[in-house]
Amino acid sequence: MKVSKKVVGVEYAIRDIVLAARKVEQKGMQVDYLNIGDPVQFGFQPPNNVKQALINAINNGDNFYSSSEGLLELRQEIAKKENAKGLCITADDILITNGVSEGLDMVISSIVEEGDEVLLPGPYYPPYASYVRLHGGVPVEFGVDLNNSTPDIDDIKSKITSKTVAICLISPNNPTGVVFNENSLKELVDIANEHDLYIICDEIYDQIIFDDKFVGIGKVARDSPVIILNGFSKVHLMSGWRIGYIAFNQSPQLKELREHLPKLARVRIATSLPVQYAALESLRGPQDYIHDFISEIKKHRDLVVKRLNEMPGLSCPNPKGAFYAFPKIEDDRFGNDKEFVTKLLEQKGVLTVHGSGFGEQYGRGHFRLVYLPNLKVLDSAMDKIQEFVSQ
Ligand SMILES: Cc1ncc(COP(=O)(O)O)c(C=O)c1O
């Protein structure tokens, strides 16, 4: 039977690569999984008060469909959080989704038509390109200086055409850990204004920041049309519970989108109500678990970046946020980045993701690794990578 060309083209390198790791394990080799950005799989659990809130909601009988836009108290709490980052919104400006992933699908399907172009930071988190393609659009990557964390403004200008409808920003970025500063965000907003583009900004790693201060798009956007995507999978350690949100700013240019996009929230009915109560508790309850998590993974980052930069043929910019390192493979002794990653897996049992899986143009020649495992596992994985590149 026939399947659509659109679905045949969908790829997700971060999970696709796991099939290769399983084969290596079947041969009896132990694999260090440095491919998936899920803190919970590496032992960082949501705190007990948040787990208890989920259990309480179930026991209290909150096991029915929630409203499509989501629990009012949760949306109010999210509005407070976003306003502290620079927006000026209320619960009415928020839609609760099954993770950023669902929010992204809703946003892209609401604004992209056949042939429309969407600007993505190169390299980017793969679902951005997948959803754009799935909805008939064309992802267009723009350059980012990974050492200075700055977008290449001239490159962006040269890539805007009459078909460009939106610019996506991911800050802190997956896979690079790049965080855009206030000045860069202002420049990006100016370009978007000049060309009437939607600004879609993914801030899922907003509190996972090590050196600089985080600046939200809301602080600089004024009334440009901004759609923020955020969620509870990373900072709040609730990845498996699947909850996130879309926040709209007060831009008059969003009027039509805001009339139509919520219909998509209604057709998919709702997100899990008990999980929404847990998310509410994660915002209202003590926040020290977030601080503990970040100070722990900062140690991981420092170890990994130091070790990678000491290895022959690799160089690694310092990630300023999130939990990924994105080293550059300086020579082609191992073939392209996919071959590098495959050989590293087969010879040393270390699973990373090839950079071209995050966009061919700017991702190739790199690989991504997740530094969430404990320091002992990371140090041993670094030894294995060192042996591999030193041969
Ligand atoms: C930038 C970015 N956005 C969204 C997601 C997925 O978010 P969610 O679990 O809320 O669907 C990820 C997960 O790795 C990510 O890196």
The ligand as an SDF file (V2000), in Angstrom:
LIG
                    3D

 16 16  0  0  0  0  0  0  0  0999 V2000
   15.3970   22.5550   21.3370 C   0  0  0  0  0  0  0  0  0  0  0  0
   14.4460   21.4750   21.7320 C   0  0  0  0  0  0  0  0  0  0  0  0
   13.1350   21.6950   21.6310 N   0  0  0  0  0  0  0  0  0  0  0  0
   12.2450   20.7460   21.9700 C   0  0  0  0  0  0  0  0  0  0  0  0
   12.6480   19.5050   22.4270 C   0  0  0  0  0  0  0  0  0  0  0  0
   11.6150   18.4710   22.7710 C   0  0  0  0  0  0  0  0  0  0  0  0
   10.7940   18.9790   23.7520 O   0  0  0  0  0  0  0  0  0  0  0  0
    9.5520   18.2050   24.3780 P   0  0  0  0  0  0  0  0  0  0  0  0
   10.0630   17.0730   25.2110 O   0  0  0  0  0  0  0  0  0  0  0  0
    8.8960   19.2710   25.2060 O   0  0  0  0  0  0  0  0  0  0  0  0
    8.7030   17.7440   23.2530 O   0  0  0  0  0  0  0  0  0  0  0  0
   14.0080   19.2300   22.5500 C   0  0  0  0  0  0  0  0  0  0  0  0
   14.4620   17.9010   23.0140 C   0  0  0  0  0  0  0  0  0  0  0  0
   15.5960   17.5260   22.9070 O   0  0  0  0  0  0  0  0  0  0  0  0
   14.9200   20.2480   22.1870 C   0  0  0  0  0  0  0  0  0  0  0  0
   16.2390   20.0420   22.2820 O   0  0  0  0  0  0  0  0  0  0  0  0
  1  2  1  0
  2  3  1  0
  2 15  2  0
  3  4  2  0
  4  5  1  0
  5  6  1  0
  5 12  2  0
  6  7  1  0
  7  8  1  0
  8  9  2  0
  8 10  1  0
  8 11  1  0
 12 13  1  0
 12 15  1  0
 13 14  2  0
 15 16  1  0
M  END
$$$$
